[in-house]
Amino acid sequence: MAQNSLGPVAVGDQFKLATPNGPVFEVVKIRQMAPVDHALITKVRDTKSPTLIAVTTLLNRDFYLPVAPENRQMPDNDGILRGI
């Protein structure tokens, strides 16, 4: 059964690749999978290609760094048409 959080990782959290100018990902869903739970993540700038990765990888600061809530990124296109 899917859950909304696993320790310090929760649905809606954003993580940045631990490289200069790396993309930012958002946790869409967390799935309980043996032997390690996985998170479905998607790039904030390209929400069409979700990826399933181990939650432990999100927690490994050698790969991903958490994005602080005040620095969260929004998608380039939120689907709302606006006049110029």
Long-range contacts (C-beta under 8 A, 24 or more apart in sequence): 1-32, 2-29, 2-30, 2-31, 2-32, 3-30, 3-32, 4-30, 5-30, 6-30, 6-37, 6-39, 6-55, 7-59, 8-59, 8-66, 9-39, 9-55, 9-58, 9-59, 13-58, 13-66, 13-67, 14-44, 14-66, 14-67, 14-72, 14-73, 15-41, 15-58, 15-64, 15-65, 15-66, 15-67, 16-64, 16-65, 16-66, 16-67, 17-63, 17-64, 17-65, 18-61, 18-62, 18-63, 18-64, 18-65, 24-67, 24-73, 25-51, 25-64, 27-58, 30-55, 44-73, 44-74, 44-75, 45-73, 45-75, 45-76, 47-75
